[in-house]
């Protein structure tokens, strides 16, 4: 809903709430001044509780699992609002405790209502993001199958494997196994949002080795890993676009492709891939803009506020630096 329409709905709601208060209190309060003072103080106090709880306390404290501080601040908020109402309207009943009880009922009611609405909104948002993420993952995988493991790529790879078998190369069986593991990883590995980082690294190694078979030239290719543990999880095929760009758009004749992946003690992953480029080609970012846009979208959905992505290019080199907080 557009913000203007949403603001109009909010205003209409509080006007209706004020009208209900007017209808219920006009039979009990004779003075117009006291009547409107009671209505305005109720509307102001109730809206303050609802909006502060919904837009401040819940997202900043409860949403970040600071439950104790959230409950403390919620209690302080309700107490301040009740004191405000009592101070504005005064003690309207002989029983002081009953006066405070009457003043606290709307505050507690709107506090609970805003909490329930916040949970519902976040549940709907999470479901929508999950659907969008699934669609994005599917698009990424389909793009890979179409562009990278296309029939042309598979036929070339199989021809190389056939040549190895014809000349009785001892690496024939390992090459077939790498291709099989690669297909299995793409088609069956992604049963959830995350997979073990070690399996994603194994996929990347198979990817590199298959490209070695495909390329007639032998560029300098280095792939180093450090600090990876079995407990580390990563989004499926999140590095695929960067690998694809390095091999498809880089200088694979006499250039180099350097890939470095490490995880520090704070469970922060650093991924760097750097490759030489051919100046006569269009920029790698221009050629692969759809792929980069797709991976940025996936990162925003999977790792909101937990990643940094930098892409740099000059006449000779193309470099990607990705930082992801795995916690």
C-alpha positions in Angstrom: 0.0 0.0 0.0 1.4 3.5 -0.9 2.5 5.5 2.2 -0.1 8.2 1.5 -2.9 5.6 1.6 -1.4 4.0 4.6 -1.3 7.3 6.5 -4.9 8.0 5.5 -5.9 4.6 7.0 -4.2 5.3 10.2 -5.8 8.7 10.5 -9.2 7.2 9.8 -8.7 4.6 12.4 -7.9 7.1 15.2 -10.8 9.3 14.1 -13.1 6.3 14.4 -11.6 5.4 17.8 -12.1 9.0 18.9 -15.8 8.9 17.7 -16.3 5.7 19.7 -14.8 7.4 22.8 -17.1 10.4 22.3 -20.2 8.2 22.1 -19.3 6.3 25.2 -18.0 9.2 27.4 -20.6 11.9 26.4 -23.1 10.3 28.7 -20.7 10.4 31.7 -18.9 13.7 31.2 -21.1 16.9 31.1 -18.3 19.4 30.5 -17.3 19.7 26.8 -13.8 20.7 27.8 -13.4 17.7 30.1 -14.9 15.5 27.4 -12.5 16.5 24.7 -9.6 16.4 27.1 -10.4 12.8 28.0 -10.8 11.9 24.3 -7.6 13.5 23.2 -5.5 12.2 26.1 -6.8 8.7 25.4 -6.0 8.9 21.6 -2.6 10.4 22.2 -1.6 7.9 24.8 -2.9 4.9 22.9 -1.3 5.9 19.7 2.0 6.6 21.4 2.0 3.1 23.0 1.1 1.4 19.7 3.6 3.3 17.5 6.5 3.3 19.9 6.1 -0.4 20.5 5.6 -1.3 16.8 8.3 0.9 15.3 10.9 1.1 18.0 10.7 -1.5 20.8 9.8 -4.6 18.8 12.2 -4.2 15.8 15.1 -2.7 17.8 15.0 -4.9 20.9 12.7 -7.9 20.6 13.7 -8.5 16.9 17.3 -8.5 17.9 16.6 -11.0 20.8 17.1 -8.5 23.6 14.1 -9.8 25.3 14.9 -8.6 28.9 15.5 -5.0 27.8 12.4 -5.1 25.6 10.2 -6.1 28.5 11.7 -3.5 30.8 11.3 -0.7 28.2 7.7 -1.8 27.5 6.9 -1.6 31.2 8.4 1.9 31.4 6.5 3.0 28.4 3.1 1.8 29.8 3.8 3.4 33.2 4.8 6.8 31.6 1.6 6.7 29.5 -0.6 5.9 32.4 1.0 8.7 34.5 0.5 11.1 31.6 -3.2 10.3 31.5 -3.7 10.5 35.2 -1.8 13.8 35.3 -3.9 15.3 32.5 -7.3 14.1 33.7 -6.6 13.9 37.4 -8.1 11.4 39.9 -11.7 11.0 38.6 -12.6 8.2 41.0 -12.5 8.0 44.8 -10.4 4.9 44.5 -6.8 5.7 43.4 -6.1 2.2 42.3 -9.3 2.0 40.2 -8.3 5.3 38.5 -4.9 3.9 37.5 -6.6 0.7 36.4 -9.0 2.5 34.1 -6.2 4.7 32.6 -4.0 1.6 32.0 -6.6 -0.5 30.2 -6.3 1.3 26.8 -2.5 1.4 27.0 -2.2 -2.3 27.7 -4.8 -3.1 25.0 -3.0 -1.2 22.3 0.3 -2.5 23.4 -0.9 -6.1 23.0 -2.7 -5.3 19.7 0.4 -3.6 18.2 2.5 -6.6 19.3 0.2 -9.1 17.6 0.0 -7.0 14.4 3.9 -6.8 14.4 4.2 -10.6 14.6 1.6 -11.0 11.8 3.3 -8.4 9.5 6.7 -10.0 10.1 5.3 -13.5 9.4 3.8 -12.4 6.1 7.0 -10.5 5.2 9.2 -13.6 6.0 6.9 -15.8 3.9 7.1 -13.3 1.0 10.9 -13.1 1.3 11.1 -16.9 1.3 9.0 -17.1 -1.8 11.1 -14.4 -3.5 14.3 -16.1 -2.4 13.2 -19.4 -3.8 12.3 -17.8 -7.1 15.7 -16.1 -7.1 17.6 -19.3 -6.4 15.6 -21.1 -9.1 16.4 -18.4 -11.6 20.1 -18.5 -10.6 20.2 -22.3 -11.0 18.3 -22.2 -14.3 20.7 -19.5 -15.6 23.7 -21.6 -14.7 22.2 -24.7 -16.4 21.4 -22.7 -19.5 24.7 -20.7 -19.8 27.3 -22.8 -18.2 26.2 -26.4 -18.5 24.6 -25.9 -21.8 24.8 -28.8 -24.4 27.8 -27.1 -26.0 29.7 -27.1 -22.7 28.7 -30.6 -21.9 29.6 -31.9 -25.3 33.0 -30.2 -25.2 33.6 -31.7 -21.7 32.5 -35.1 -22.8 34.7 -34.9 -25.9 37.6 -34.1 -23.7 36.8 -37.0 -21.4 36.4 -39.3 -24.5 39.8 -38.2 -25.8 41.3 -39.0 -22.4 39.7 -42.4 -22.5 40.8 -43.0 -26.0 44.4 -42.3 -25.1 44.0 -44.2 -21.9 44.6 -41.2 -19.7 44.6 -42.2 -16.0 42.6 -39.1 -15.2 39.5 -40.3 -17.2 37.7 -41.8 -14.3 38.3 -38.8 -11.9 37.0 -36.4 -14.6 33.8 -38.4 -15.0 33.4 -38.5 -11.2 33.9 -34.7 -11.0 31.2 -34.1 -13.7 28.8 -36.4 -11.8 29.4 -34.7 -8.5 28.9 -31.3 -10.0 25.5 -32.3 -11.5 24.5 -33.9 -8.2 25.4 -30.8 -6.3 23.3 -28.6 -8.6 20.3 -30.7 -8.8 20.0 -32.5 -5.4 22.1 -30.6 -2.9 19.8 -27.6 -2.3 17.2 -29.0 0.0 17.1 -25.9 2.1 18.4 -22.3 2.1 21.9 -23.2 3.3 24.4 -26.1 2.7 27.8 -26.9 4.3 30.5 -24.6 3.0 32.8 -27.5 2.5 30.4 -29.0 -0.1 30.2 -25.7 -1.9 34.0 -25.6 -2.0 34.1 -29.1 -3.4 31.7 -28.0 -6.1 33.9 -25.0 -6.9 37.0 -27.3 -7.2 35.1 -29.6 -9.6 34.0 -26.5 -11.6 37.6 -25.4 -11.9 38.9 -28.8 -12.9 36.2 -29.2 -15.6 37.2 -25.8 -17.0 40.8 -26.9 -17.1 39.7 -29.8 -19.3 37.7 -27.5 -21.6 40.4 -24.9 -22.1 43.1 -25.5 -24.7 45.4 -23.0 -23.1 46.4 -23.4 -19.5 46.1 -20.2 -17.5 47.5 -19.8 -14.0 44.7 -20.9 -11.7 45.1 -20.8 -7.9 42.4 -21.6 -5.4 43.2 -21.4 -1.7 40.9 -22.0 1.3 41.5 -21.2 5.0 39.6 -21.5 8.3 36.7 -23.6 6.9 34.9 -25.8 9.4 32.2 -28.4 9.0 29.8 -26.3 11.0 30.0 -23.4 8.5 26.9 -23.0 6.3 26.6 -21.0 3.1 23.9 -20.2 0.5 23.7 -22.6 -2.3 25.7 -21.6 -5.5 26.3 -18.1 -4.1 29.8 -18.0 -5.7 28.7 -19.4 -9.0 28.3 -16.1 -10.9 31.8 -14.9 -9.9 33.4 -18.1 -11.0 31.5 -18.1 -14.3 32.5 -14.5 -15.0 36.2 -15.2 -14.2 36.4 -18.1 -16.7 34.0 -16.8 -19.4 35.1 -13.2 -19.6 38.7 -13.4 -18.3 41.9 -13.8 -20.2 42.3 -17.6 -20.3 45.1 -17.6 -22.9 48.0 -16.3 -20.9 46.4 -14.7 -17.9 45.7 -15.8 -14.4 42.7 -16.5 -12.1 43.3 -16.2 -8.4 40.6 -17.4 -5.9 41.0 -17.0 -2.2 38.4 -18.0 0.4 38.9 -17.8 4.2 36.8 -17.7 7.4 38.2 -15.9 10.4 37.7 -16.7 14.1 34.6 -14.5 14.2 32.9 -16.6 11.5 33.2 -13.9 8.9 33.8 -15.2 5.4 36.1 -13.3 2.9 35.9 -14.3 -0.7 38.2 -12.8 -3.3 38.4 -13.7 -7.0 40.7 -11.8 -9.3 41.3 -12.5 -13.0 43.2 -10.8 -15.9 41.0 -9.4 -18.7 41.4 -8.8 -22.4 41.1 -5.0 -23.0 39.4 -5.5 -26.4 36.4 -7.2 -24.8 33.5 -5.4 -23.2 33.8 -5.1 -19.4 33.0 -8.2 -17.5 30.4 -6.4 -15.5 28.7 -5.2 -18.6 28.7 -8.7 -20.1 27.4 -10.3 -16.9 25.2 -7.6 -15.5 22.2 -9.9 -15.2 24.2 -12.4 -13.2 25.6 -9.8 -10.8 22.2 -8.2 -10.3 20.8 -11.7 -9.5 23.5 -12.5 -6.9 23.1 -9.1 -5.3 19.4 -9.7 -4.9 20.1 -13.1 -3.4 22.6 -11.6 -1.0 20.1 -8.9 0.1 17.5 -11.6 0.8 19.7 -14.2 2.5 22.2 -11.9 4.3 20.4 -8.6 4.9 22.9 -6.2 6.6 25.4 -9.0 6.9 27.4 -8.8 3.7 29.6 -6.4 1.7 30.2 -6.8 -2.0 32.8 -4.8 -4.0 33.4 -5.2 -7.7 36.5 -3.5 -9.2 37.8 -3.4 -12.8 40.5 -1.6 -14.8 42.0 -2.2 -18.2 43.9 -5.3 -17.0 42.2 -6.8 -14.1 38.7 -7.7 -12.8 38.3 -8.3 -9.0 35.4 -9.2 -6.7 35.6 -9.0 -2.9 32.7 -10.5 -0.9 32.4 -10.4 2.9 29.7 -12.4 4.6 28.9 -12.7 8.3 28.1 -16.4 8.7 26.7 -16.1 12.2 
